[in-house]
Amino acid sequence: MRIRELSSEVVRKIAAGEVVTGCFSVVKELVENSIDAGATAIEIEIKSGGKEYIMVKDNGRGMTKEEASVAIMPHTTSKIVSIDDLDTLLTFGFRGEALSTIASVSRMRLSTISDTEELGVALDIAGGDITGEKPLSGSNGTAVEVFDLLYNTPARRKFLKSASIEGRMVTEMVQRFILAFDGIDFTYSRDSQVIYDTRGLESVEARAALIYPGLSEKDLIPVSESSAEIKIRGFVTLPNRTRKNRMGENIFVNGRYVRQFELNFALERGYGETLQKGNFPFAVLFIDIDPQQVDVNIHPQKLEVKFASTASVLDKVKRAVRSAIIKGAGHFTINVVHSEDNTTGSSEERKDISEIYQ
């Protein structure tokens, strides 16, 4: 018979290709678990870009010994019970894939203490199987340590990028969590060097200035627009505070970072012709919307979403940004370049931003 059922081991390693796309994706999944567990402090550490070691530790609710043993099994979760729960989903996780998938392609130590019990457990796991266990005492929370990512799938491990590139991608992911959750203290270390420590920084503005050293809190213009269906809030910069790529544009939907060009384009359209070609603003935008009006289950890494009314959301983003710039610009002026029709020349004039938006 040529058609056969794949073994569970093969299925798990194939599924890992969608969840574990790099060291940054492992950090992303583990930090999201910590946030879902109600953590107020999260410690992140990587070595060799995360290829050799990743650690995410939190002070969340933790797990009992029984829960920890179940959590590393495929499709186990505390987030949903039925498919209908997706309509009101406010947590990051819901598929029950991340922890089991990471455990299946690494050597892992899962240390956790529940807030309902005095003792916890430390589990040693290799390739998805528990190889050791011991009792643990201390305060509630969970620490996940990942060693030798993709050690048992060498064909995939060789496609990991260099330690410097993997590390940079992890850093960029950590930056987004720092911006999105100003109520959580993050510490992030890379090869034993502390990169970020947000303790004492309790505003988005202060954290943006930390991540983008060229910015100050004064450069950030508040965005605040709301209706019965949607709320858009955050900060953008004036057209003179830009960079040459979109890495300074951070957009979150219901707290979840999304990498979706149409949203970035709507943000940039809010600037109109004040944004010179090839320049991109700094922005931290939060789109809060009824969970029933957005589908988060359309991308393997949950980095894209689908809105029930996409055109309406995009228009509101554009208008919110435009309104913020007009209010924040005062009499700020810029050079506007006009291309001449049917000629190769162009002309330039200086305009007040308020004139451009009239």
C-alpha positions in Angstrom: 0.0 0.0 0.0 1.5 3.3 -1.1 -0.6 5.6 1.2 0.4 5.3 4.9 -0.2 7.2 8.1 2.8 9.2 9.3 4.1 8.5 12.8 3.4 11.0 15.5 7.2 11.8 15.6 7.3 12.7 11.9 4.1 14.7 12.2 5.5 16.8 15.1 8.7 17.5 13.3 6.9 18.6 10.1 4.5 20.8 12.2 7.6 22.4 13.8 8.4 23.9 10.4 5.4 26.2 10.8 6.0 27.2 14.4 9.8 27.2 14.7 10.9 29.3 11.8 13.9 30.8 13.7 15.1 31.5 17.2 12.9 34.7 17.2 9.7 32.5 16.8 10.6 30.4 19.8 11.1 33.6 21.9 7.9 35.0 20.6 5.8 31.9 21.6 7.4 31.6 25.0 6.9 35.3 25.9 3.3 35.1 24.7 2.8 32.2 27.1 4.2 34.2 29.9 1.9 37.1 29.1 -1.1 34.8 29.0 -0.1 33.5 32.4 -0.4 37.0 33.9 3.3 37.7 34.3 4.3 41.2 35.5 8.0 40.5 35.0 9.7 38.5 32.2 13.3 37.7 31.8 14.7 36.7 28.4 18.2 35.4 27.7 19.8 34.1 24.5 23.2 32.8 23.6 24.6 32.4 20.0 21.5 34.2 18.7 19.3 31.6 20.4 20.7 28.7 18.5 22.5 27.2 21.5 20.4 28.6 24.4 17.1 30.4 25.0 15.6 31.2 28.3 12.2 32.8 29.1 11.4 33.2 32.8 8.3 34.8 34.3 6.4 35.4 37.6 3.1 34.3 36.2 0.6 31.8 37.6 2.8 28.8 36.9 1.6 25.2 36.4 1.2 22.1 38.6 3.2 19.0 38.0 0.3 17.4 36.2 -0.3 20.5 34.0 3.3 20.7 33.1 3.4 17.1 31.9 0.3 17.7 29.8 1.5 21.1 28.4 4.3 19.5 26.4 1.8 17.2 24.6 0.5 18.3 21.1 -2.7 20.3 21.0 -3.1 21.0 24.7 -4.0 24.4 25.9 -5.7 26.3 28.8 -6.9 29.1 26.4 -9.9 27.6 24.7 -12.3 24.7 25.0 -14.5 24.9 21.9 -14.2 26.5 18.4 -16.7 29.2 19.5 -14.1 30.5 22.0 -12.2 31.9 19.0 -14.9 34.5 18.6 -14.0 36.1 21.9 -10.3 35.3 22.0 -8.1 37.8 24.0 -5.1 35.5 24.7 -2.1 35.0 22.4 -2.2 31.2 22.4 -5.0 29.0 21.5 -3.8 26.2 19.2 -1.9 24.2 21.8 1.1 23.8 19.5 3.9 26.0 20.6 5.4 24.4 23.7 5.0 20.8 22.4 6.5 21.7 19.0 9.5 23.5 20.6 10.0 20.6 22.9 10.0 18.1 20.0 12.9 19.8 18.2 15.2 20.8 21.2 16.5 19.8 24.5 14.3 21.6 27.0 14.1 22.2 30.8 10.6 23.3 32.0 10.7 24.6 35.6 7.4 25.7 37.0 5.6 26.4 40.3 1.9 27.0 40.5 0.4 29.8 42.6 -1.9 27.2 44.1 0.8 24.8 45.4 4.0 25.0 47.5 6.1 22.7 45.4 6.6 22.7 41.6 8.5 20.5 39.2 11.5 20.7 36.8 11.2 18.5 33.8 14.0 17.6 31.4 12.8 17.0 27.9 14.6 15.8 24.8 12.9 15.5 21.4 9.5 15.8 23.1 10.0 13.0 25.6 10.5 13.6 29.4 13.9 12.3 30.4 14.1 13.5 34.0 12.0 15.2 36.7 12.7 16.6 40.1 10.7 18.7 42.7 11.2 22.4 42.8 10.6 25.0 45.5 10.4 28.8 45.3 7.9 31.4 44.1 5.3 30.9 41.5 6.2 31.2 37.8 7.7 29.4 34.9 11.1 29.2 33.3 11.6 27.5 29.9 15.1 26.8 28.8 15.8 25.6 25.3 19.1 24.1 24.4 20.4 23.1 20.9 17.4 24.2 18.9 16.6 21.8 16.0 19.4 19.4 17.1 17.4 16.4 16.0 16.5 17.9 12.6 19.9 18.7 11.1 18.4 19.3 7.7 16.5 22.2 9.2 19.1 23.4 11.6 21.5 24.2 8.8 19.0 26.7 7.5 19.2 28.8 10.7 20.9 32.1 10.0 24.1 33.2 11.6 24.2 33.9 15.3 24.3 37.6 14.7 21.3 37.7 12.4 19.2 35.3 14.6 20.1 37.5 17.6 19.1 40.6 15.8 15.7 39.1 14.9 15.2 38.1 18.5 16.0 41.6 19.6 13.5 43.1 17.2 10.8 40.7 18.5 11.7 41.6 22.2 11.4 45.3 21.3 7.8 44.8 20.1 6.8 43.2 23.4 8.5 46.0 25.3 6.5 48.6 23.4 3.2 46.7 23.6 3.2 45.9 27.3 4.3 48.8 29.3 2.8 47.2 32.4 5.3 44.4 32.3 9.0 44.7 33.3 11.3 43.1 30.7 15.0 42.2 31.1 16.7 41.0 28.0 20.3 39.6 27.8 22.2 38.5 24.8 25.5 36.6 25.3 25.6 37.6 28.9 25.2 41.3 28.1 22.1 43.2 29.3 20.5 44.8 26.2 17.2 46.1 27.8 16.0 46.5 31.3 12.7 48.3 31.4 12.2 48.4 35.1 11.1 51.9 36.0 10.0 52.7 32.4 6.2 52.6 32.7 5.1 54.5 29.5 5.2 53.7 25.8 7.0 57.0 25.2 9.8 56.2 27.6 10.2 52.7 26.1 10.2 54.0 22.5 13.0 56.4 23.5 14.9 53.4 24.9 14.5 51.3 21.8 15.1 54.1 19.3 17.9 56.2 20.9 17.6 58.9 18.2 14.1 59.7 19.5 13.0 61.6 22.5 9.6 61.6 24.1 9.0 65.0 22.7 9.2 63.6 19.2 6.2 61.4 19.7 2.7 62.8 18.8 -0.2 61.1 20.6 -2.8 59.3 18.4 -6.3 58.9 19.9 -9.4 58.2 17.9 -12.3 56.0 18.9 -15.8 55.0 17.9 -18.3 52.3 18.9 -16.5 49.7 16.8 -12.8 50.5 17.1 -10.2 52.4 19.1 -6.9 53.6 17.7 -4.3 54.9 20.1 -0.5 55.3 20.3 2.1 57.6 19.0 3.6 58.7 15.6 6.4 61.1 14.7 6.3 64.2 12.5 7.4 63.8 8.9 10.9 65.1 9.7 11.5 62.2 12.1 11.8 59.2 9.8 14.0 56.3 8.7 14.7 54.5 5.5 12.8 51.4 6.3 9.6 50.3 8.1 11.4 48.8 11.1 10.2 51.8 13.2 6.5 51.1 12.4 5.0 48.9 15.1 1.3 48.0 14.8 -0.7 45.9 17.3 -4.2 44.5 17.0 -5.7 43.7 20.4 -2.2 43.7 21.8 -0.9 41.3 19.1 2.0 42.5 16.9 1.0 42.2 13.2 3.2 42.4 10.2 0.6 43.4 7.6 1.5 45.7 4.7 -2.0 47.1 4.2 -1.9 48.4 7.8 1.5 50.0 7.3 0.3 51.5 4.1 -2.7 53.0 5.8 -0.5 54.5 8.5 1.7 56.1 5.8 -1.3 57.4 3.8 -2.2 59.3 6.9 0.9 61.5 6.2 -0.2 62.2 2.6 2.4 64.1 0.6 4.2 65.3 3.8 6.1 62.0 3.9 8.9 62.1 1.3 9.3 59.0 -0.9 11.6 56.4 0.7 11.1 57.8 4.2 9.1 56.0 6.8 7.8 57.2 10.2 8.3 55.9 13.7 5.0 54.7 15.1 3.5 52.6 17.9 -0.2 52.1 17.0 -2.7 50.0 19.0 -5.9 48.9 17.2 -8.4 47.8 19.8 -11.4 46.1 18.2 -14.1 43.6 19.1 -12.6 40.1 18.9 -15.6 39.0 16.9 -14.6 41.5 14.2 -11.1 40.1 13.6 -9.8 36.6 12.8 -6.4 35.9 14.3 -6.3 32.3 13.0 -5.1 32.8 9.4 -1.3 32.7 9.8 0.9 29.9 11.2 2.8 32.4 13.4 -0.3 34.6 14.0 1.5 37.6 12.5 -1.4 38.5 10.2 -5.1 39.0 10.9 -8.3 39.4 8.9 -10.9 42.1 9.7 -14.6 41.7 9.1 -14.5 45.2 7.5 -10.9 45.8 6.3 -11.7 48.9 4.3 -13.3 50.6 7.4 -10.3 49.7 9.6 -7.7 51.0 7.1 -9.6 54.3 6.6 -9.9 54.8 10.4 -6.1 54.2 10.8 -5.4 56.8 8.1 -7.7 59.4 9.5 -6.4 58.9 13.1 -2.8 59.4 12.0 -3.7 62.4 9.9 -5.7 64.0 12.7 -2.8 63.5 15.1 -0.2 65.1 12.8 -2.4 68.1 12.2 -2.9 68.6 15.9 0.7 68.0 16.8 2.4 69.9 14.0 1.5 73.4 14.9 3.1 75.6 12.2 5.6 73.0 11.2 6.6 73.4 7.6 8.1 71.0 5.0 9.4 71.1 1.5 6.9 69.6 -1.0 8.3 68.4 -4.3 6.0 68.6 -7.4 6.8 66.6 -10.5 6.1 68.5 -13.6 3.8 66.8 -16.1 5.3 65.9 -19.5 8.8 67.2 -18.4 11.7 65.8 -16.5 11.9 68.7 -14.1 10.3 69.3 -10.8 9.5 72.3 -8.5 9.7 72.7 -4.8 7.8 74.9 -2.4 7.6 75.1 1.4 4.2 74.5 3.0 2.7 74.5 6.4 1.3 71.0 7.2 -2.1 72.5 8.0 -2.3 73.8 4.4 -1.5 70.4 2.9 -4.4 68.7 4.7 -7.0 71.4 3.9 
